[in-house]
Amino acid sequence: MVAPRGRLRERPYRPERVLVTGASGYVGALIAARLLADGECALVLPVRAPSRETLIQRLKLELDAQGLAWEQAVPRVHILDWPGAGESGDGLAHWADQLEDSGVDTIVHCAGCLDYFDSASLELVNVQLTGDLIALGRRISARRFVYVSTAYSGGYRQDEIPETLLPEPECDPTEYTRTKRRAEWLVAESGLPWVVLRPSILIGESASGRYSGKRYGLYQQWMGLERLMTDRYHPVIHTVAPERPLNLVHQDSFQAAFSAALAWLPDAAVCNLVSENDSAPSMRDLWNLWIEVVRPEEIRYYPSFPSVNLRAIDIRQRAYLTFAQVNLEIGAHRWRFARGWIEALAARGLAFESATAASVLRCQERFVASSQVLARYRERFAERFPAHTRITEVEDHARTATAL
Ligand SMILES: NC(=O)c1ccc[n+]([C@@H]2O[C@H](COP(=O)([O-])OP(=O)(O)OC[C@H]3O[C@@H](n4cnc5c(N)ncnc54)[C@H](OP(=O)(O)O)[C@@H]3O)[C@@H](O)[C@H]2O)c1
């Protein structure tokens, strides 16, 4: 284990009024609900007007999961319209006037753009909006600025990702990781007391499998497969499924870790909010679980995306592979993360359940049980399901030309 820099605080940080950005989204709503469930602090939740209803619905859902009724929480919640990134033309300066005497002492910045292919929005939301919120933090003399980044912000590196700010890598998986890294640096150089949290990929709750996010990460894969490959039976499935560990974090473990990190991390801490490297399932493990759902006669595992002869395979499988390409490439890299802070927080009582193949199976089962499309598929093709699926490892040089 690489020890984190510094030590946990002697006394917990207790915010009084927290501004949480991104609460109409998945992670922001998880954070907002947890803050409300945790204690006495009040929340200010900026929201773009069209997303107000979504914010309320999401927050109700997550409060319910925390065992807290909306009516109980609502006196501590102040929802505030805001223009969001780049819309006000003055970097939120005018909008921020109303927060001057609001008593906000803490900013948790969670609004973000996750669209790998929209460079302009990535820059605007992940970099520029972070700069605007730092300016707000300075103006109100925030006591703590927490930035929700990503475990992949360091880009492709060969060594373990340390819990420090990261230099420019040789290459980035996407513009997303580059902009998140840039934002981390802005926060660290802001002059404010800051903390950076770097979650890996969020998935459903560890015990129930309940997932309340969008089609990101693993759910993008499952939903893609559900959408593209269930209208007929595919006797042979061609896919790329690297054996590298894929770091996933259960959303309830994320919430517990967020809460502990806010309370106990010292200023200027960067925390890789990730599961244990050694128990993380690989893409291959995840595909082996998925086989049990779709039950092909044969699955052909290719070592890399370029080794698949796309022209020779079924068009829907080609569509799936093309759409999953970036995530497959990221999954093929060997990612290892320092976990010093999570371990220090665990030693102090944090209950953090690392994601494993068994716990991901619970999430998959929940997903499958909620899918009418998959239920229809399993009913329709059950008689074609083999007792066992044959597994074929395709050699790198073999550009298999098996048309289905
Ligand atoms: N999901 C994960 O597995 C994961 C893992 C690691 C890190 N993260 C980080 O967590 C953060 C939130 O991710 P998420 O999964 O919760 O995404 P999400 O569900 O798509 O939510 C994104 C949030 O950002 C807000 N936002 C987007 N564009 C904006 C703009 N131009 N101006 C103001 N607000 C804007 C959205 O507001 P609207 O509702 O108005 O669009 C929404 O509240 C991101 O910063 C991401 O990097 C997520």
The ligand as a Gaussian input file, in Angstrom:
#p B3LYP/6-31G(d) Opt

LIG

0 1
 N      -21.230000       8.142000     -13.203000
 C      -20.032000       7.687000     -12.888000
 O      -19.793000       6.457000     -12.877000
 C      -18.915000       8.632000     -12.539000
 C      -17.670000       8.101000     -12.188000
 C      -16.619000       8.952000     -11.872000
 C      -16.813000      10.314000     -11.872000
 N      -18.029000      10.832000     -12.207000
 C      -18.160000      12.289000     -12.207000
 O      -19.352000      12.645000     -11.521000
 C      -19.907000      13.806000     -12.108000
 C      -21.372000      13.601000     -12.381000
 O      -21.556000      12.463000     -13.198000
 P      -22.984000      11.777000     -13.324000
 O      -22.765000      10.348000     -13.596000
 O      -23.827000      12.177000     -12.184000
 O      -23.518000      12.465000     -14.646000
 P      -24.989000      12.940000     -15.015000
 O      -26.009000      12.048000     -14.390000
 O      -24.994000      13.105000     -16.483000
 O      -25.116000      14.372000     -14.335000
 C      -24.394000      15.469000     -14.826000
 C      -24.770000      16.701000     -14.007000
 O      -23.992000      17.802000     -14.514000
 C      -24.881000      18.844000     -14.890000
 N      -24.430000      19.585000     -16.060000
 C      -24.114000      19.080000     -17.274000
 N      -23.853000      20.069000     -18.137000
 C      -24.023000      21.222000     -17.455000
 C      -23.912000      22.587000     -17.793000
 N      -23.588000      22.983000     -19.040000
 N      -24.150000      23.498000     -16.845000
 C      -24.483000      23.106000     -15.594000
 N      -24.631000      21.843000     -15.195000
 C      -24.398000      20.906000     -16.138000
 C      -26.182000      18.147000     -15.243000
 O      -27.241000      19.099000     -15.195000
 P      -28.549000      18.932000     -16.135000
 O      -29.377000      17.894000     -15.457000
 O      -29.143000      20.288000     -16.147000
 O      -28.056000      18.495000     -17.483000
 C      -26.249000      17.078000     -14.167000
 O      -26.723000      17.620000     -12.967000
 C      -19.114000      14.106000     -13.363000
 O      -18.303000      15.214000     -13.097000
 C      -18.291000      12.859000     -13.597000
 O      -17.035000      13.193000     -14.121000
 C      -19.081000      10.011000     -12.540000

